[in-house]
Amino acid sequence: MSPLQSILEKYRSTSQSEREKGSYFEELIRTYFRYEATYADLYSDVWLYTSDSN
């Protein structure tokens, strides 16, 4: 199993809801965009989705 698969499996097994899974995934992707050399210079800020219905 790849490291990404391991992370996603942990998110699936520990999340209490679909929204929580999504939040974990958003944080993962935001961190990737901020620190991956290919993308770090392209994105000055990465925003997370917020839902007013929560």
N, C-alpha and C positions, 0 to 999 in steps of 0.2 A: 504494500500500500504506500502511495506517495505521501509526502508530508502534507500536501494540500488535502488529499483525501482524508487523512487522519484528523486534520483540523475540522473539516466539514462534518465528519462523523461525530466528533465530540460536540459540535454545535447542535446537531440533530438529537443526540442522546440527552443533552442537558437542558435544552430549551423547554420552557413550559407552554409556549404557544408558537404559532407560525410567525407572529410579529417579532417575537424574541429572536427566532432564527434569522429573520431578515435583518434585525438590528446588529446581530453578531457579524453577519456577512457584510453589511455596510461598513462596519468598523474595520474589518479585514481589508476590504478593497480601498478604503480611504488611506489606511496605513501603507498599502502597496503603492498607491499613486504618489504619496508623499515621499517615500524613501527609495523606490526603485529608480535607479539612475536614468533610465529611458524616459520616465514620466515626470520626475521631480521638477525639472525645469519648465515643463509644459503647463503645470497646474499650480497656481499660487495658493489656491484654497480649494478644498473639496468639502462640499456641504453634504450633510446627511438628510435623508427624507424625514419630514415630520408630518404627522397626520393630526389634523385638528379634531378628529373623531375619537381620539384616545383620551 
